[in-house]
Structure formats: C-alpha cells, structure tokens
C-alpha cells in the first residue's frame, strides 16, 4: 500500500499545528517532520509536542527528516548523531531520513566514502536498537547523486535497516528517472513527490502526471508498503495543498489501476 503524506518542510513558515491541520484537511495520512524548523535535533520536548499534535490530528509520523550528513570530525559527528536520534525517539518516528555526505560521488575520495559508509552503518546499528530505520536522501551533491553510487553505498553500508528514498533527479527525463526507480526497488522505503520542470520551477503535480502515474504503477507492482510524501508545491502556498493532495491520491489510484 502506498500511503500519501506530507513533508513538513513544504511549509516551513507554518507552525506544527497548522501543518498537521492542513495535512489532515487535505486527506493525507502522515507527515515527515523536518529537523530544520519544526523538530530541531536534540530538542526532545518539541519533538514530543509535535508527536502529540500529529496524533491529535488523526495522522501518523512517517519519519524524521534530519540533515545528518555524517561529515566533520568524529566528535562533531557523534554530537549531531546523538541529537538526531534523541529527537527521532521522542517523535516516535519509525524512520530517519539522512544525507550521504556533503559532496557528490565523483568529488568524494575513496577514504571519505568509506568513512561515510562506516558512520552510516554505526548510526543504523544505534537506531536499530530502538526499532528505527534509516532512509538515504536521493539527492545531488551527496553519494546518492546517481543510481549506481546509491546502490553501491547500500552494499557498502550493508545494514538491513538502511534503504534509500527516491525522487526524480532534477532535469532528468521521465524514462531515465523511472529507470532509477526500477533499479532501486525493493531497496526504496519512501518517495518524495513534487513536480519540477525545468530546473527547480515548481509546477502543479498534475503537470507531470505521466511521470508520477508510471512511478506509482511501478511501486504498486512491486507491492511493498511505502510512504509517498508531497515535498514541494507551487510558490510554497498552503492554499494549494488540498488540490495537490487530491492529485496525489488520484495518481496513486491510477497507478494501482494500471498494475497488471
């Protein structure tokens, strides 16, 4: 089953109450709470409040959207990792989104790549002790900037509770983007949903309906449970959320209907 949800970073200017209320009104089921504004790492009281706000709105916490990159010296990394894990636990998030370093795969040395993989593995072991999975942000400027590096990194980390997110890379043609999704299955846990074209031009989701209908068909055919989270909307405008959420649900249903 594909569960429709929202990334709270879509509306950084809204309070957690407003984000949850709008997500519920739009018929969404869950929220990935971002660590930059709504649930700062290490602020466990805020995390607990946001968890209650989510539950009171009839929604689930999908994940904790951290900005942990596994870079820097060891002491700074461990301090950041501790703070992220504390907030994720207080939020009762089943998954933490993390970033695979701070540079692209071609700009990262062999030794730095090995260090990043080791730190991800070690953090995954700690998170796993609390029943929490990790999801790698599938993004440029990191070791997941292309699908081959992403799959190799998952092998290097070699942890059962580490999978990858998926989203279409910027300016990538539909067929190429869908091929990255096929390659990542079934090692994909979460989908970030948005409609950018060209570059970072934010369009209504319906403007790239063919891409998303095909993506959801691929996901439904594989059959695993996943979250599909709206990440960006045109002009960051909360007023369009109902429309965008309705389109998301429709595309999920159309993808399911087209599955053999």
C-alpha angles and dihedrals in degrees: 000000000000112000117206116224148146138251108227090219086073086079107028090161094061127083119246089255091055093046092050094045093050093046091051093046089051091056096249122147108210147013134221103213114216122229095215100069118353102041110021113200112263095016096111094169090060090047092053092049092050091049090054091046089052094049093045089055089055093250136122130233104247097185147320110261101213130176095218107146103175092232134118127056120325097257094050092046093051091048091052092045092051091052093048094049092048092054093044090053093048089048089048089227115175090208140030119210109219136178123239100231133301103276138053122267094256092049095049120091121229091249093049091048090052090049092050092049091049093050092048090050093049093047090048090055091052093046091047091059086067096042094257125140128206126229121196115225105240097223147133119260091042138076088273093062091116133023098247093055090045094054092044091051091052088053091048092050090045097188122141093217095055119089135148136257118227135217133149109272114240115281092358113144115247097250093050092047092050090051090057088053092051090050093050095051126139092014093068119101106172139022124216107209125205140129114236123163131180104012111316096338104139114224132177109275090245090066089072097034094133091058095048096041089055092045093053090047089055091048094047091048090054088049107210122137111257142164119239106199126193104229107173135018131187112289090352084271116167089201091072096052095095090053095045093046091050090052091049092053091046093051092049089052092046090050090051092048092052094052112107 
